[in-house]
Amino acid sequence: MWLVQIFLPFSAGSQGALQDIKEELTNRFGGVTAYNRAPAEGVWRDGNKKEKDDIVIVEVMTNELDRAYWSDLRNRLEHQLNQHEIVVRASGIDRL
């Protein structure tokens, strides 16, 4: 089984995209979890400049990892949210 997480920028303009992605993932995978009560803070370096984003993490569990679907979704979200890169990651998990 796989846990797939999407790290989305959290801003006033991303609220519609967040709702859309939650609906798409629920329809496709039967459920979704979004950690959006208190946005997480992402910090990274871009050359000598320090960047910061508030982010929301959206995740689903799935039996099969459809890499083409996740790549397409990432590309769509990057375009829709005008982001250089959105992180989508998958981890193998054991359901207990």
For each residue, the residues with C-beta under 8 A, 3 or more apart:
1: 61 62 63 92 93 94 95
2: 61 62 63 64 65 90 91 92 93
3: 59 60 61 90 91 92 93
4: 59 60 61 62 65 70 88 89 90
5: 57 58 59 87 88 89 90 91
6: 21 57 58 59 73 74 77 86 87 88
7: 42 55 56 57 86 87 88 89
8: 14 17 18 21 55 56 57 58 77 81 86
9: 14 53 54 55 56 81 83 86
10: 14 18 36 39 53 54 55 56
11: 14 54
12: 15
13: 16 17 81
14: 8 9 10 11 17 18 56 81
15: 12 18 19
16: 13 19 20
17: 8 13 14 20 21 77 80 81
18: 8 10 14 15 21 22 34 36 56 58
19: 15 16 22 23
20: 16 17 23 24
21: 6 8 17 18 24 25 32 58 73 77
22: 18 19 25 26 32 34 58
23: 19 20 26 27
24: 20 21 27 28 73
25: 21 22 28 29 31 32 58 60
26: 22 23 29 30 31 32
27: 23 24
28: 24 25
29: 25 26 32 60 61 62
30: 26
31: 25 26 60 61
32: 21 22 25 26 29 58 59 60
33: 58 59 60
34: 18 22 56 57 58 59
35: 40 56 57 58 59
36: 10 18 39 56
37:
38:
39: 10 36 54 55 56
40: 35 54 55 56 57
41: 52 53 54 55
42: 7 52 53 54 55
43: 50 51 52
44: 50 51
45: 48 49 50 51
46: 49 50 51
47:
48: 45
49: 45 46
50: 43 44 45 46
51: 43 44 45 46
52: 41 42 43
53: 9 10 41 42
54: 9 10 11 39 40 41 42
55: 7 8 9 10 39 40 41 42
56: 7 8 9 10 14 18 34 35 36 39 40
57: 5 6 7 8 34 35 40
58: 5 6 8 18 21 22 25 32 33 34 35
59: 3 4 5 6 32 33 34 35
60: 3 4 25 29 31 32 33
61: 1 2 3 4 29 31 93 95
62: 1 2 4 29 65 66
63: 1 2
64: 2
65: 2 4 62 70 90
66: 62 69 70
67: 70 71
68: 71 72
69: 66 72 73
70: 4 65 66 67 73 74 88 90
71: 67 68 74 75
72: 68 69 75 76
73: 6 21 24 69 70 76 77 88
74: 6 70 71 77 78 86 88
75: 71 72 78 79
76: 72 73 79 80
77: 6 8 17 21 73 74 80 81 83 86
78: 74 75 81 82 83 84 85 86
79: 75 76 82
80: 17 76 77
81: 8 9 13 14 17 77 78 86
82: 78 79
83: 9 77 78 86
84: 78
85: 78
86: 6 7 8 9 74 77 78 81 83
87: 5 6 7
88: 4 5 6 7 70 73 74
89: 4 5 7
90: 2 3 4 5 65 70
91: 2 3 5
92: 1 2 3
93: 1 2 3 61
94: 1
95: 1 61
96:
